């Protein structure tokens, strides 16, 4: 699957607003890990993964995603409960400009590996491998 921006549906009732996300419609992996970022005081590190695929859902607040899915870096504004991103392996990504109430949820295809061998954090090196590794479906 390729990189996707997903608009989250909102279903309003008299009691609440529900934001359903049917994972089968958006991701092609079994979720092995869930984590979330809150109280972010600065940008996350930009990087790509060789194996890991991720699904990011902004639960509240706002932030900006920095993405290179084969066309150079672009910035995507995310709003809580409205925007999600499917980020397959070999897609450069990072997040910045978090509002104070931002909570960014991530679903991952891999378990945590502290040696960071799945990370590529040098953007110039990424550009040398990007086009032959990004898969279009």
C-alpha positions in Angstrom: 0.0 0.0 0.0 1.1 3.6 -0.6 1.0 6.6 1.7 -2.5 7.9 2.4 -4.1 10.8 4.0 -7.4 9.7 5.6 -10.3 12.0 6.5 -12.0 10.6 9.6 -15.8 10.3 9.5 -17.7 11.9 12.4 -21.0 10.4 13.5 -23.0 12.8 15.8 -25.6 11.6 18.3 -27.4 13.5 21.0 -24.9 12.0 23.6 -21.5 12.2 21.8 -19.6 12.4 18.5 -18.1 9.1 17.4 -15.1 8.8 15.0 -15.1 5.2 13.7 -11.9 4.0 12.0 -12.2 0.5 10.4 -8.6 -0.5 10.3 -9.2 -3.1 7.6 -10.0 -0.2 5.2 -6.7 1.7 5.9 -3.8 -0.6 6.9 -2.3 -3.8 5.5 -0.6 -5.0 8.7 -1.3 -6.6 12.1 -1.0 -4.1 14.9 1.9 -5.1 17.2 2.4 -2.0 19.2 0.4 1.2 20.1 1.9 4.3 21.4 0.9 8.0 21.7 2.7 11.3 21.9 1.3 14.0 24.2 2.7 17.2 25.8 5.1 17.5 22.9 7.5 20.4 23.5 9.4 20.1 20.2 9.3 18.3 16.8 9.8 14.6 16.6 12.8 13.4 14.7 12.2 13.0 11.0 13.1 9.5 9.6 11.8 6.5 7.6 11.7 2.8 8.5 13.1 -0.1 6.4 10.4 -2.5 7.7 7.9 -0.8 10.1 4.6 0.6 8.8 2.5 3.0 10.9 -0.9 4.5 11.1 -1.1 7.9 12.9 -4.3 9.3 14.2 -4.4 12.8 15.9 -6.9 12.4 18.7 -7.0 16.0 19.8 -5.3 19.3 19.1 -3.3 20.0 16.0 0.1 19.4 14.5 1.9 19.3 11.2 3.2 16.1 9.5 6.3 16.4 7.4 6.1 13.7 4.7 8.2 12.6 1.7 6.3 9.8 -0.1 8.3 10.2 -3.3 7.7 13.8 -4.3 9.9 15.7 -1.9 9.0 17.0 1.6 5.5 18.3 2.0 3.7 19.5 5.1 0.2 18.2 6.1 -1.9 20.0 8.7 -3.6 17.5 11.0 -6.6 18.3 13.2 -7.8 16.2 16.1 -10.5 13.6 15.3 -10.4 14.6 11.6 -7.1 13.4 10.1 -5.1 10.2 10.0 -2.1 9.1 8.0 -1.0 5.6 6.8 2.8 5.7 6.5 4.3 2.6 4.9 7.9 1.7 5.2 10.3 3.9 3.2 8.1 7.0 3.6 10.0 9.8 5.3 8.0 11.3 8.2 8.1 13.5 11.3 5.7 15.7 13.2 6.0 19.3 14.4 4.1 22.4 15.6 2.1 20.5 18.2 -0.7 22.4 20.0 -0.5 22.1 23.8 -3.5 19.7 23.8 -2.3 17.5 20.9 -2.4 13.7 21.3 -1.0 11.7 18.4 -1.8 8.0 18.5 0.3 5.5 16.5 -0.4 1.9 15.5 2.8 0.0 14.5 3.4 -3.1 12.5 6.5 -4.0 14.7 7.4 -4.3 18.3 9.8 -1.7 19.7 13.5 -2.3 19.0 15.8 -0.1 21.0 18.8 -0.5 18.7 17.0 1.6 16.1 18.3 -0.6 13.2 15.0 -0.1 11.4 15.5 3.7 11.3 17.1 5.9 8.6 17.5 9.4 10.0 19.7 11.0 7.3 17.5 12.7 4.7 20.2 12.9 2.0 20.9 9.2 2.4 17.1 8.6 2.2 16.9 10.5 -1.1 19.4 8.0 -2.6 17.2 5.0 -1.8 13.7 6.5 -1.9 12.5 6.0 -5.5 13.5 2.4 -5.8 11.9 1.5 -2.5 8.6 3.3 -2.3 5.9 1.0 -3.6 2.9 2.2 -5.5 -0.2 0.0 -5.5 
